[in-house]
Amino acid sequence: MIVSIIYFVFILGIIVLVHEFGHFIFAKMFKIHVYEFSIGMGPAIWTSKKHQEKKKQKKKKVSETTYCIRAIPIGGFVQLAGEGAIEDEKIPKEHLLQGKPVWQRFLVMFFGAGNNFILAILVLILSALIFGSPTLSTEIPKVIESSPMEVAGLQSGDTIIAINNNRTKTLDDVELYLTIAGEKETTFTVLRDNKELKYKVTPLKGEELKEKGYSFGIQFDNTMRRGFLRSLKYGFQKFYSISRQVFITLKELFTGGVGLNQLSGPVGIYSAVDETRSAGWYSVLTLVALLSINVGIMNLIPFPAFDGGRILFLVIEKIKGSPVKAETENLIHNIGFFLLLALLIYVTFNDILRLF
């Protein structure tokens, strides 16, 4: 358990650090004053000595950025001058976020998520270089004898192009749509000899398998193949594939295919880390990429309190020719934050129930 907690804190810490560093480095690049760069939430357990020494000396001039590690290893933030409704008269206007042109503010807001995407691609390439990479093809190399797939008429060599009329571009799409379908009868659209064919398949359920879960009777190629160029290609292909999974899940969430009770929060992520750790470093690195992409995409959703919400206000400013009142924007972001907090509590509660 202790080892799993260490993995959990380390993985989330890296993802948050990379995300916040994206905001930080672009803020510094555009000479925006940064009050604090903080990893974690809650009370501070460590702050930069440079700041502490300046505090003791009680100098009147504005201090440099405070670097901080906080007690709760979830989340983090970069506090920028001019980001909220309160103005700091000690900071010159040219060093305030609101004093910068829209394109600079956009890059500051975007590159939290942008850095998460870069991290994911690099991790996937590194993983493929070390361990090799599997195929993402949806071609079926083997249909198990007497399985529901074979009984329905599917054959080895068929390429799955859709599940329940949802297009499948990668193996990840196939796995996701089969997970969403569950134990229900599922329609497979396959390509065979340049012809599209449809088959309805009902999986074997737990009681028939004498074990948990269900089975369609399909085996994909899990052979790990090596090569530098192959690893580079895999990194970008897998990034695209995981990103598609996130968007598909969001679409299913809004259309009712996936319920809120199926979402996971910190407790669910810990459980995933605990299970993945025993599967080896390849699985751990894939999980890091998966979480990093999720964090990046979720942060770009145009919802208040997210980076995407702040970008939306930049778009509104560009359209109307003047910024939204800082007090109004701040209020909307605060409302969004409390709604997200309520969702987090709900999701965490469901995660805990699943443990028992």
HUPEHU-V964642 format. One record per run of one state. SS is the DSSP state (hx for helix, st for strand, lp for the rest). FROM is the first residue (numbers start at 0). TO is the last residue. If there is no record, write none. Layout:
BEGIN
ss->(SS SS)
from->(FROM FROM)
to->(TO TO)
END
This chain:
BEGIN
ss->(lp hx lp st lp hx lp st lp hx lp hx lp hx lp st lp st lp st lp hx lp st lp st lp hx lp st lp st lp st lp hx lp st lp st lp st lp hx lp hx lp hx lp hx lp hx lp hx lp)
from->(0 1 29 33 47 48 57 65 80 92 95 96 99 101 131 132 133 138 139 141 143 147 152 158 163 165 167 170 181 185 192 194 201 203 204 205 209 214 215 217 219 224 225 227 255 259 262 265 277 280 299 306 320 325 355)
to->(0 28 32 46 47 56 64 79 91 94 95 98 100 130 131 132 137 138 140 142 146 151 157 162 164 166 169 180 184 191 193 200 202 203 204 208 213 214 216 218 223 224 226 254 258 261 264 276 279 298 305 319 324 354 355)
END
